[in-house]
Amino acid sequence: MLRIAGVNVPDDKRIEVSLTYIYGIGLSTASKILDELGISKDKRTKDLTDKEQNSIRDAVEKRIRVEGELKHEIRTNVKRLKEIGAYRGIRHQRGLPARGQRTKTNSRTVRGNVRKTMGSGRVKTEKT
């Protein structure tokens, strides 16, 4: 099993797809890495030679910020926005969308799936 940046990469998937299991690497970045190294994108992870595995590991760990380092950078960027009182920082503090999305509707994932709708307004009475 190939291990890159502390992540076990799946063996039975194409190497292009299996690299996306690493936080910070998407499909386009994975294909760029493989193109630079001259490795076929259709190869399965288990079919890679030791030399190819080492070259992929070196390329990912040395050239690209991934996993903990990337998460730390993102956390410090958000913290900086909060400290300087930027609009985006305030939105992060309040737990609301920070990129201009509407909030009257469609922000349920950020707000925690809160459904606040009005009923008829009548108080239900007990039946005796």
C-alpha positions as CSV (number, residue, x, y, z in Angstrom):
1,M,0.0,0.0,0.0
2,L,1.4,3.4,-1.0
3,R,1.7,5.9,1.8
4,I,2.1,9.6,0.9
5,A,2.2,12.5,3.4
6,G,0.8,10.2,6.1
7,V,-2.2,9.0,4.0
8,N,-2.7,5.5,2.8
9,V,-3.6,5.7,-0.9
10,P,-6.0,3.0,-2.2
11,D,-4.4,0.3,-4.3
12,D,-7.3,-0.7,-6.6
13,K,-8.0,2.8,-8.1
14,R,-6.2,4.6,-10.9
15,I,-3.3,6.6,-9.6
16,E,-4.8,9.9,-10.8
17,V,-7.9,9.3,-8.6
18,S,-6.1,7.7,-5.7
19,L,-3.9,10.8,-5.3
20,T,-7.0,12.9,-4.6
21,Y,-7.4,11.1,-1.3
22,I,-4.6,13.4,0.0
23,Y,-6.0,16.6,1.4
24,G,-4.9,19.5,-0.8
25,I,-4.6,17.5,-4.1
26,G,-7.5,17.5,-6.5
27,L,-7.8,15.9,-9.9
28,S,-6.1,18.7,-11.8
29,T,-3.1,18.8,-9.4
30,A,-2.8,15.0,-9.6
31,S,-2.8,15.0,-13.4
32,K,-0.1,17.7,-13.4
33,I,2.1,15.7,-11.1
34,L,1.8,12.6,-13.2
35,D,2.4,14.5,-16.4
36,E,5.6,16.0,-15.0
37,L,6.8,12.6,-13.8
38,G,5.8,10.8,-17.0
39,I,3.6,8.3,-15.3
40,S,0.5,7.0,-17.0
41,K,-2.7,8.2,-15.4
42,D,-4.5,4.9,-16.2
43,K,-2.0,2.8,-14.1
44,R,-3.4,1.3,-10.9
45,T,-1.6,2.2,-7.7
46,K,-0.7,-1.4,-7.0
47,D,1.0,-1.6,-10.5
48,L,3.5,1.2,-9.8
49,T,7.2,0.3,-9.5
50,D,9.1,1.3,-6.4
51,K,10.9,4.0,-8.4
52,E,7.6,5.5,-9.5
53,Q,6.2,5.4,-6.0
54,N,9.3,7.2,-4.6
55,S,9.1,9.9,-7.4
56,I,5.4,10.6,-6.7
57,R,6.1,10.7,-2.9
58,D,9.0,13.1,-3.4
59,A,7.0,15.4,-5.8
60,V,4.0,15.6,-3.4
61,E,5.9,16.1,-0.2
62,K,8.5,18.5,-1.4
63,R,6.6,20.7,-3.9
64,I,3.0,20.8,-2.7
65,R,1.5,21.9,0.6
66,V,-0.7,19.0,1.8
67,E,-2.5,17.7,4.9
68,G,-1.4,19.2,8.2
69,E,0.7,22.0,6.7
70,L,-2.1,23.2,4.4
71,K,-4.7,22.9,7.2
72,H,-2.4,25.0,9.5
73,E,-2.0,27.7,6.8
74,I,-5.8,27.9,6.2
75,R,-6.4,28.1,10.0
76,T,-3.9,31.0,10.4
77,N,-5.4,32.8,7.4
78,V,-8.9,32.7,8.9
79,K,-7.5,33.7,12.3
80,R,-5.8,36.7,10.7
81,L,-9.1,37.8,9.0
82,K,-10.9,37.5,12.4
83,E,-8.2,39.6,14.2
84,I,-8.2,42.5,11.7
85,G,-12.0,42.6,11.7
86,A,-12.4,42.0,8.0
87,Y,-15.9,41.2,6.7
88,R,-14.9,37.6,5.9
89,G,-13.5,37.2,9.4
90,I,-16.7,38.3,11.0
91,R,-18.7,35.9,8.8
92,H,-16.4,33.1,9.9
93,Q,-16.9,34.1,13.6
94,R,-20.7,34.0,13.2
95,G,-20.7,30.8,11.3
96,L,-22.3,32.2,8.2
97,P,-21.3,32.0,4.5
98,A,-18.2,34.1,3.8
99,R,-18.3,34.3,0.0
100,G,-21.4,36.3,-0.8
101,Q,-24.0,33.5,-0.9
102,R,-27.6,34.5,0.0
103,T,-28.7,33.6,3.6
104,K,-32.4,34.1,3.5
105,T,-32.5,30.6,2.0
106,N,-29.9,28.1,1.0
107,S,-27.4,28.4,3.9
108,R,-28.7,25.5,5.8
109,T,-25.4,23.6,5.8
110,V,-23.5,26.5,7.4
111,R,-26.3,27.2,9.9
112,G,-26.6,23.6,10.9
113,N,-29.7,22.6,8.9
114,V,-32.0,24.9,10.9
115,R,-35.6,25.0,9.5
116,K,-37.5,28.0,11.0
117,T,-40.8,28.2,9.3
118,M,-44.0,29.8,10.5
119,G,-47.0,27.7,11.4
120,S,-50.6,29.0,11.3
121,G,-50.1,31.0,14.4
122,R,-52.9,29.3,16.3
123,V,-52.2,27.8,19.6
124,K,-53.3,24.1,19.7
125,T,-55.9,23.3,22.3
126,E,-56.2,20.1,24.2
127,K,-59.0,17.7,23.3
128,T,-60.9,16.5,26.4
